[in-house]
């Protein structure tokens, strides 16, 4: 990608037409543009960090052929407008609560509400109403997908999962879930997708794209070679995907992030495929898609998948970004380390791989060189008889930052000896890392209560966790030790506990389409 390419306006579909934006800062959020420039006040600002969901909007792209989630040729995704950068809308469509009348077949008459809105009224799903537009947009995405694919209506738990990124302070979730079920019983109103598809087709281009307001630049290469060239030419530029982390640098820390390079137009980085060497996850694949692929291999990971942030964050963010970020409380790295994942790095034409466990050097420091970027992740085939668990401990069940996250994998031989073990923890050190001494205490030993106690004692030498607002050092260490006990209870040779005895899903009927964990 040449830096000399002419800057172009941001062009996206909004309220029935293609909108062009010039002059706005590349770091301007979709939320600020909506409220201050487009004067669409339905979308609210709550936390301004992607946590409360009051600003939830739906972004649409042209669906790929064979996309099982497609809605009339579109892929609809909820995102948080507060941390979504305006240039990221280029070539896409933006839907807000105002569009439920104009784009979905409802009359403009004041009292003619969309079924989602009418159900919220009927079920008393709103009190102060501040969070309501976000809930409505999340429910609208569910509504449109159900209309497109028919079949059974979503269960209350599936609705709760879809709404896990929308927080309510006063109404309570029971009437909102009632509304989610009620909306499907009302007279149908469906998105008129034809003009949206036509507009998006007119905006499509396989060429590199660049936007600038004269002060900062936003580069959007359209191919992997262009991205690699640009990163070498501009090693100081900030590489972004969904800005689910960098967005907070802008909104909360008021940092000048400089020139930005977005990977979202590089189709090669979106790939998730099964190869002879294992499951390959491109660095640009969304968190939602990546976790779904991992759960297809290891059904026991469904809990941490559904509790990893929220659907709007998982739709925008990427697993490659979560790994590259290097946060000591990131939830993906412990699981990937437990699976012996490798990280694939690229600089120019050079591609190299290394175990993810070797990637992190210290707090927010890693092995990447200037101009190098994460190209993908490779999860090798599972060892025979491998049992995998992931445990997330946080103050809030849904959509919360972990105090401790554990990725644990163990394999036993016919005599009950430990022949393979990986114990990786987040929240316990300056980086996510494996518990080397605890692993050594288990390797080659009988998988027994006594051996577990030895591994628990070794954790004291493996980690000296910090105390912060989420948990004390003593609490974190005790939790990590208790999680080893839980792993043993679930995988011991004699009478292991079933998932019904150890997870909330036994009392929260859940239909993910994922097969039950063995022994459940």
Secondary structure, DSSP 8 states (H G I E B T S, - for coil): --TTS----EEEEETTEEEEE-SS-TT-BHHHIIIIIS--TTS--SSSSSSS-TTEEEEEEE--TT-TT-BTTEEEEEEEGGGSBGGGGTTSEEE-TTHHHHTTT--SSTT---HHHHHHHHTT--SS-TTHHHHHHHHHHHHHHHHHH-SS---HHHHHHHTTT---SSS-HHHHHHHHHHGGGS-------HHHHHHHHHH--SS-EEEE-SSSEEEE-SSHHHHHHHHHHTTTSEEESS-TTHHHHHHTS-----SEEE-TT-GGGG-EEEETTEEEEETTSBHHHHHHHHHHH-GGGHHHHHHSS-HHHHHH-BHHHHHHH--TT-HHHHHHHHTT-EEEEEETTEEEEEEGGGTEEETTEES--TT-EEEEEEE----TT-EEEEEEE-SSSSS---SEEEEEEEEE-TTSBEEEEEEEEESSSSS-EE-HHHHHHHTTSB-SHHHHHHHHHHHHHH------SS--HHHHHHHHHHHHHHHHHHH-SSS---HHHHSGGGTS----S----TT-
